[in-house]
Amino acid sequence: MNFKNILMIAVLFLFSCSNEDDGVLNTTKFKIGNNYTVDETKSLEITKIEDSRCPIGVTCVREGEAKVFFRLIEGNTTKTDSTFVIGKGAKIDTIFTNLIVNITAVNPFPEKDKTVKQSDYTLEMKVTKL
């Protein structure tokens, strides 16, 4: 192995290491109806998605957006119901008490002449502790 390969492996290793102090609790793929445990007392539940993003294969006047409806549950009590709006210029994170929830993707993206069922959607989400 030459020096260039060793250096590249070392750089990749350094960038792949995570800092435990960065506050990221988890990055995960999430489906509607499933509870995502944030910590020992809190969980998130995605209740529905309304998707009006411009489908692939269609020319739209407006880009559209995806709305993700979810609730924060603490213990056995619903603390907060909230909505993410994902689209051009939309805020895709929200803050609860000491958590930042960031949705990085809503999949699948709509396509012309295809219907997406609620159960087909997945979210990629990152939860960070403040």
Secondary structure per residue as TSV (DSSP state, phi and psi in degrees):
chain	resnum	aa	ss	phi	psi
A	1	M	-	360.0	132.7
A	2	N	-	-88.3	171.0
A	3	F	H	-60.3	-38.1
A	4	K	H	-61.7	-43.6
A	5	N	H	-66.0	-41.2
A	6	I	H	-63.1	-43.1
A	7	L	H	-63.5	-42.8
A	8	M	H	-63.8	-42.0
A	9	I	H	-63.5	-41.7
A	10	A	H	-63.2	-42.7
A	11	V	H	-64.7	-44.8
A	12	L	H	-61.3	-40.0
A	13	F	H	-63.0	-44.5
A	14	L	H	-63.0	-41.6
A	15	F	H	-74.4	-21.0
A	16	S	H	-86.1	-14.2
A	17	C	-	-73.5	139.2
A	18	S	-	-104.2	148.7
A	19	N	-	-90.1	120.1
A	20	E	G	-65.0	-17.8
A	21	D	G	-88.8	1.7
A	22	D	G	-75.3	-8.9
A	23	G	-	85.6	-5.6
A	24	V	E	-71.3	118.7
A	25	L	E	-82.4	-38.7
A	26	N	E	-172.7	150.7
A	27	T	E	-120.8	129.6
A	28	T	E	-149.9	160.3
A	29	K	E	-94.3	141.0
A	30	F	E	-136.6	139.4
A	31	K	E	-114.3	153.4
A	32	I	T	-60.1	138.2
A	33	G	T	89.5	-16.7
A	34	N	-	-87.4	144.4
A	35	N	E	-90.8	136.6
A	36	Y	E	-109.8	117.0
A	37	T	E	-77.6	120.3
A	38	V	-	-86.6	-50.3
A	39	D	S	-151.0	-166.5
A	40	E	S	-65.5	-17.0
A	41	T	S	-120.6	-12.5
A	42	K	E	-120.9	145.1
A	43	S	E	-143.6	159.0
A	44	L	E	-115.5	144.0
A	45	E	E	-131.9	125.8
A	46	I	E	-84.8	123.8
A	47	T	E	-97.0	-35.3
A	48	K	E	-167.5	166.2
A	49	I	E	-131.2	132.0
A	50	E	E	-110.8	117.2
A	51	D	E	-116.8	109.7
A	52	S	-	-117.1	22.4
A	53	R	-	-65.8	146.9
A	54	C	-	-62.9	119.8
A	55	P	-	-64.5	150.8
A	56	I	B	-62.6	133.6
A	57	G	T	92.4	6.1
A	58	V	-	-127.5	142.4
A	59	T	-	-96.3	123.0
A	60	C	-	-118.0	150.0
A	61	V	S	-77.1	-33.3
A	62	R	S	-121.7	140.7
A	63	E	-	-66.2	-34.6
A	64	G	-	86.1	-176.8
A	65	E	E	-157.1	163.0
A	66	A	E	-115.6	130.5
A	67	K	E	-107.1	126.5
A	68	V	E	-111.8	118.8
A	69	F	E	-99.9	129.1
A	70	F	E	-148.4	168.2
A	71	R	E	-134.9	146.8
A	72	L	E	-96.4	127.6
A	73	I	E	-116.0	128.9
A	74	E	E	-119.7	117.6
A	75	G	T	66.6	-122.7
A	76	N	T	-108.9	15.2
A	77	T	E	-115.8	131.8
A	78	T	E	-72.3	119.0
A	79	K	E	-91.1	-43.3
A	80	T	E	-147.9	132.4
A	81	D	E	-102.8	136.6
A	82	S	E	-147.4	169.9
A	83	T	E	-136.1	132.5
A	84	F	E	-95.1	138.4
A	85	V	E	-115.7	119.4
A	86	I	E	-114.3	116.9
A	87	G	E	-179.2	-176.2
A	88	K	T	-58.0	122.4
A	89	G	T	76.0	3.6
A	90	A	-	-84.0	148.7
A	91	K	-	-76.2	130.9
A	92	I	-	-116.6	20.8
A	93	D	E	-139.3	160.0
A	94	T	E	-142.9	156.9
A	95	I	E	-115.3	128.7
A	96	F	E	-117.8	130.3
A	97	T	T	29.9	-89.7
A	98	N	T	-118.9	24.2
A	99	L	E	-128.5	143.3
A	100	I	E	-112.1	123.6
A	101	V	E	-108.0	123.9
A	102	N	E	-124.4	122.0
A	103	I	E	-94.2	121.7
A	104	T	E	-97.5	-18.9
A	105	A	E	-162.0	146.2
A	106	V	E	-121.5	119.2
A	107	N	E	-127.4	151.4
A	108	P	S	-80.2	158.9
A	109	F	-	-75.8	139.2
A	110	P	-	-58.9	146.2
A	111	E	B	-127.8	151.3
A	112	K	T	-55.5	134.7
A	113	D	T	62.7	20.5
A	114	K	-	-126.0	134.3
A	115	T	-	-100.1	133.9
A	116	V	-	-103.8	122.1
A	117	K	-	-78.9	153.4
A	118	Q	G	-54.7	-38.8
A	119	S	G	-69.9	-14.3
A	120	D	G	-84.5	-19.1
A	121	Y	-	-72.0	142.6
A	122	T	E	-130.7	149.2
A	123	L	E	-116.4	144.7
A	124	E	E	-105.7	126.2
A	125	M	E	-140.1	146.8
A	126	K	E	-124.5	131.9
A	127	V	E	-115.1	125.8
A	128	T	E	-122.4	137.5
A	129	K	E	-86.4	133.3
A	130	L	-	-72.9	360.0
